[in-house]
Amino acid sequence: MSSDVSPRSWLAVPGRRAKLLAVVGVALLAVAAVGALAAPAQPRLTVDENRPQNNTLVALQGYEDEGRAIEVTPGGEVVWEYADADDVFDVEALGDGRVQVAVADELPDSQCPAPYGDDGYDNCVRNALRIVDKETKETLWEYAWFDAKLHAHELHDADRYVVDGEPHWVLVDMGNDRVFAVNRSKEIVWQWNATERYDRPDGMGPEGDWTHMNDVDRVGRDTFRVSLRNFDTVVDLHVDRNATDDAGGTSGTASAVTVDPVVGPDDYHERGDVLHEQHNPDTLDDGTLLVADSENDRVVELNASTGAIEWEYGGSATFDWPRDADRLPNGHTLVADSYNDRVVEVDENGEVVWAVSTGALPYEADRLPGEGSDGPTAREAGLPNQTSDAGVVRERAAWAVSMVKYVAPDRLAEQSFLLVGGLLALLGAGVERWRSRRE
């Protein structure tokens, strides 16, 4: 282009705009392709300022039936994997070479038992709590049930406990808005359904996403702490093991369970004042709740007596839909930062000192050997509050990339804006060619 020709006059020549848009489109698509092909395999270590001493178990829900459980070394190497499930939500080491996993598998209607094979919903879900041999991956024990569909009907959590020397498991049944416990013989020893206390919203059928129960922990001899995600509420269930039914046995019905709200509005809610669609509330030694406050993109500590926030960390500039947080014995906080596809460890100064990019939508992370949330409260450890929100454009862009991952490979989804830009440029080139021919 000569110095006396302006860009506007150069573009005015028929066909040149089409060529320019075509070049831009091809360039953007090429950059996106190179980026997708050059992306390192998952998982990988991305922050290595202060390596932990022990390995980390991670439950990967997955975007498209690629869920699995993995064990990651401090250096980010995967040394164990369990991939016999579509979605994995909970993984815990039990010792003696055994691992407990909570999984969900989507099955075609032809493989679904009545009434789920012809209930009007596509496919069904088979939920299962499994104890597997770590070395052989063999299932040693399993409790399973079917439900109408996958979304909002999965088994997200289970907690093992012991009664009179015998193991029991308490599970959250999201699809049936139920918490129940079973023994090793797979007998239900008690259960509670949310319909016994709460009214389902008008117009919401039994398969609607009502309570979205996603976590349960035994916090006392007969007390179980439950996360009602869509209520923005955490409650305690107090089980009366001495209650009997008409036949003289332990009833295990709602009449034997009383409900004590801990924090939140205690009903189906659009948005709570403190929590918004939380996950995995853990109880620290003094009763303080450490919660992944997912839709608020932060981790918080709450006073279990007053519900007041005592510590908060994150915000949308740091996290994107975190769904698990554990306080480690050294005062650090381990977080499953779900839509950022990573597990991070935050030190007492609020700095990310270790991070592993996991891919495949992490749900939960546990530091071995079962360190859990045994660490100090934020007040005891002197942890500073630290939150920062990203701009609206960045938040919307991050959300869009996350949604693309449900329908496109992970590496390709990360390049989605380049791909869209390239396709739009090529489309524009085609339009320009059509216009120039008509002229």
N, C-alpha and C positions, 0 to 999 in steps of 0.2 A: 504494500500500500504506500503510495507516494505521500510526501509530507503535506501536499496541498489538497489531499482528499480526506475529508472528515469521516469518522466512523459511521455517522448517521448516513452520509451520502453513499458510503461503500455498501452498507447494509440495504440501501434502497434498490440496488441492482437486483432484479429478479433471480431467484435461485441461491443467492449468497446466504440469506438467513437460514435456509434449509440446510446448506452445507455446514454452516457454523453450528447449528443445533445438533446435527448428526455427529460432528466431531466431538462436541461436548458430551453427548449421550454415550458414545462409544468409550470415551475416556473415563466417564464415571462408572460405567459397567465394568471396565477393565480394572479400575482401582478396587471396586467392590470384590471382584473375583479374586484378585491377588490377595486382598485382605482376608477373605474367607479361607483360601487355600493355605495362606501363611500362618493362620492362627494356630498357636500351639495346642497340642492335645490336652484335654482336661483329665484330671485336675492338675494344677500347677501352683507352686509357691509364688505369691506375688509380693508379700511383705515379709522380711526376714530380719527384723531388728532385735528380736528377743525370742529365740526358739524355745518352745516348751520342752519339758523333759520327757513327756510321754506322748503316745499316739492319740489320735482323735477318731471316734466313731461318728459317721455322718449318715443320716437318713436322707436319701434323695427321692423326693416325690416324683420328679420327672415332668416333662411337658407333654410328651407323646409316648406313654407306655414304656419309657426307658428308666423307670424307677429302680433303685438298687440301694443297698447298704454298703458302705466302704469304710475301711480303716486306713487312715492317712498318717504317715510318719511326720515328725517335726520338720523334715525336709520336703514334705509335700508328695512323697511317693506312696502310691496305693499298694498296700501289702496284703489286703484281704478284700474280697468283694462277694456280695450275695445278690444275685440278679434274677432270682426265680419269682418275680412279681412285676405287675405293671406299675404300681405305686408303692413306695415304702415311706411310712410316716414316723415310725418310732423304732429305735434300735438301742438295746441295752446289753452290756456284758453281764452275764450271770456267774462267771467263774467256772472252773472245771471244764474249760473248753466249750462252753455253751453260750449262745447268743439268742436274745429274745427280739423278735421283729414283729411289727404290726403292719400288715400289707392289705392291698386291695387289688383285685383282678377283675377286669371287665370281660364278660363272656357274651358270645352271640346268643340270641334267644333260643337257638336250637340246643344249647347246652345248659339252659336255665331250667330249674325244676318249676313245677306249678307252685304258685300262680304267676311266677315272674316271666315265664316264656311267652305269655300272651296277655300281658297286663297293659298294653298300649304304649309302653316305653321301649325304645330301642335298646336291646341288650339288657344285661343285669350285672350286678357286682357281687363278687364273692369276697367277703371280708374274712381275714384269718389272723389270729395270734399264734405265732409259731415259736417254738424253741428248737433251734437247729444246732447240730454239731458244727463247730466252727471249721474244723479241718475238712470234713467230708461234705458239708452243706446238707446232710441228711436231716429231715424233719423228725425230731424225737417226740414231739407232742404238739397237737394243734387243736385249737377251738375255732370253728368257722361257722358262718351263716351267710345266707343270700339276702339280697335286697333288690329293690326295683331298678335302680340305676346307679351309675358311678358318682356323678357330681353330687356333693353334699350328702352322700350316703356311705362314705368310707369310714373305716376304723382308723382314727387318728392317734389313739393313745391307750395304753394299758399299764397297770402298775401291779407288780407282784408283791405279795405280802404273806405273812405266815400267821396262822391261827392254830393254837394248840399243837405246834410242831408240824402242821400240814400246810403246804403251799396253796394259796388262793390267788386269783387274778381279778382285778376290777377293771372294767372296760367301759368306754363311752361308745354308745350305739347312736351315731349321728342321725341315721336315716329314720330311726324309730324314737328319737328324742328320749333316750333311755340310758341310765347307768345301771350296770348289773355286775355281780361277782359270781365267779364259778370256782369250783374246786378241781383237783386233779382228775376226778372222775367225770368232769364236765357237767356237773349238776349246778344249776343256778341256786345259790345260797341266799341271795337277796337281790332286789332290784327296785328301781324307782323310775317312774316316767314323769316327764315334765307336765303332762296333762293333768296330773293329780294336784298341781298347785297353780298352774298358769292357764290362761285361755288363749287358744290359737287365734290369730287375727282373722277377722271376717274375710272370706274369699280365699283363704289359704288352705289347700287340701292337705291330706296326711303326708304327701310326698314333697310338700313345699319345704324350702330351706328356712326352718323356723328357729330352733335354738342353736343349731350348728355347734353342738357340744364337741369340743376338740381337745380336752385334757382332763385327766383325773389323777390325783395323788392322795395316797393315804397320809394324813397328817396327825392322826391320833389313833388310839386303839380301835375305835369304831367311828372315826370321823374321816370323811373323804372330801377333798377340795376339788371342785368342778368348775371348769371354764365354760360359760354359756356365751359363745362368741357373739351371736346376733342380739344378745341382750346387753352387751358391753358390761357384763356382770360376772362376778366370781361368787360362788356359794359354797357353803359347807353342808354336806349330808351327814346327819347323825343317825347311825343304824342301831336300832334296838334289837340285839341278837336274842333277847329273851322273849320277844313277841312270838306268839303262837297262832296258828290258824285253827280252823274248826276241827281239823284232823289231829291236832295236837303237835304238829311239826312247826319248825321255824317258818314263818310266813313269807319273808322276803318280799313283801308287797309294800306299796306306798304307805300303808298304815303303820309300818314298822320303821319308817324313815321320816325324820323331821328335817326341815330346810332352814338354814341360817344364812342370810345374805352377808357377804363379807365386804364387797365393794361394788358399786354400780347401781343403776336404776331398778334392777330386779324385775324387769319385764321386757318384752320385745320392743326394741328401741331403734330409731333411725341412727342416733349418735349419742353416746354417753357423754357426760360432762368431763370425765377423766379419761376413760379408756374408749377405744374405738376398734372393735373387732380384734380383740387381743388373742394371743396364743400362749400356751405353756406357762402359766403362772407358777413360780416356784416359791416355797416358803423358806426364808432364812431363819436362823436360830431363834431370833426374838419375835417371830411371827410376821416380820416384814415380808411383803410380797415383792418379788422381782418378776416383772412381767414384760413380755415382748408386746408392746402396744402397736400392733401392726399397721393399721391404717393411719396412725399418727407418725409412722416411720421413726419410732424411738423405742428405747428401753427405759422403764421407769421402776422405781422402788416406791411402794405405797405403804402407808401405815395401815395395818390390818384393822385397827380399832376405829380410826377416823376416816380412812380412805384418802387422806391427804398425800400429795406427792412429796417424798423426801429426797428424791434424786431423779434426774432425767439425763439421758444422753442420746445423741443422734440427731434426728431431724432429716428432712428429705435431701439435704446436701451430703449426708453421711450414709444413711440407710435407705433401702427401698423395700418396704414390707418385711421387716424382720419377724421371724416366727419362733425363735427360741433364744433364751438368754440364761446362762449359768454363771453364778459367782464362784470363781475358783478359790482354793484355799489361800493363794498368794495375793488375793484382792483384785485380780484381773477379772474381766468379764468376757465370756465366750459367747459369741452371737452368730446365729444362722441368719445371714442377711439375704433373704430369699431371692428377691427379684434382681439383686446384684450378683446372684449366682456365686456366693462366696461364704466362707466361714472366717470370722475375724476374732482376734483377741485384743482387747483394749486394756491398757495398763492403768495404774492408779492416777496417772496424770491426764487421762483422756486421749492418749495416743494409741493408734493402731500399731501394735508391735509385731503381729504375726497375722498372716492372711493366706488362705488357700482358695483359689478360684476353682469351684467344683463343677460348674455347669449343671444342667439337669435339675434345677430348682431345689435347693436344699431345704429341708423342713426342720431338722433337728440336729444338734451336735452335742456329743458327750466326750469329755476328756477322760481317758483311761488313767488309772483303773477305777472308774466309777466315781470321779471326784464330784460330779453333780453340782449342786448349789450349796456346798458346805462352807463356803467362804464367808467373810465378814460382811456386814451391811455397809452401805456407802458411808454412813456416819462413822462407823468404827474404822474404816479404811481411809477416811478423809478424801473420798472421791469428789471431784468438782462437778458441778452441773455444766453441761456443755451441749447445746443444741443449735443447729443452724439449718434453715430451710433454703432450698434451691429456688430459683426463679420459676415462674409458671411455665415458660417455654421448655426449660430443661426437664421439669417434672413430667409434662405431657409427652415429651420426646422419649423419656425413659419408660413411661407407661406403654407407649406405642411399641417400642422394641420388645418389651416383655410379652405383649400380646402376640406379636409376630412369632415368638418362639413356640407358641402352641401349634403353629401350622407349618413352620419352616425349621430346617436344621439350625442348631444353635449358632454355628459359625456364620451361616448366611444371614440369620436374623440380625446379628450385630452390624451387618453392612446394609441394613434395610433402607436407610435414608439415601445412601449412595445409589442403591438399586432403583428406588422410586425416582430419584432425580434423573438417573440415566434413561429410564423408560419414558419419563415425561419429556425429556429433551428429544428422544427419538420420535415420540408421538408428535411433538411440535414440528420436527423436521418434515414429517409426512404431511402435516397440515399445510406447511409452507409450500411444499412442492405442488400440492393440489391447488392451492391458491394461485401460484405463479402460472400453472398451466391454464387456469381459467382466465387469467389476465391476458 
